Structures are given as C-alpha cells and as structure tokens.
Amino acid sequence: MEDNLIKSYLSKLGNANSSEEIDRVLNEIIPLLKSSGISLPQIMMYFKMYGDEAIPKSQDHSNSISNSNKAQIVLQKLLAKLKD
C-alpha cells in the first residue's frame, strides 16, 4: 500500500522538465508524504527496488533534464528536502 502511495505522489514529477519544476512539485508532495507516515527509509527502499521506473519518463526528449538521470536528480533533491 505504501508503495502505491509513494508511486502516486512521485508520478506527479513526470511532467517536470527542469530543476525548478522538480523543486516545485517536491515542495507540494513532501508534506503529503510526511503526513501519510512515509519515512525516508521507505522512500529509499522504493527507489532501490524500482530505480529509474520510479520517475515517469518524459516524452519530450528536448527537455533540459535527460530521462537517464531524472530519477537520480529527483532522489537527490528529495533527500535534501526530507532532511530539513
């Protein structure tokens, strides 16, 4: 169940094509994750299990964040924000 919740929140990042958009979406979903009782270790396990599948890929290949490193960028930003 928690995996489905994490996936539903992270799916909102699918349309984010810049660092600013990723930050905006993370600022929206982090309070939702925390209020749902999702912990940092649970999020880390989700990324470990699902890797690049965790973040939807953009169909626009001209975007500023390549699909190959989008999940890594999101994870780094998410961890930094969750530690605050």
Secondary structure, DSSP 8 states (H G I E B T S, - for coil): -HHHHHHHHHGGGGG--SHHHHHHHHHHHHHHHHHTT--HHHHHHHHHHHGGGGS---S-TTSSS-HHHHHHHHHHHHHHHHT-
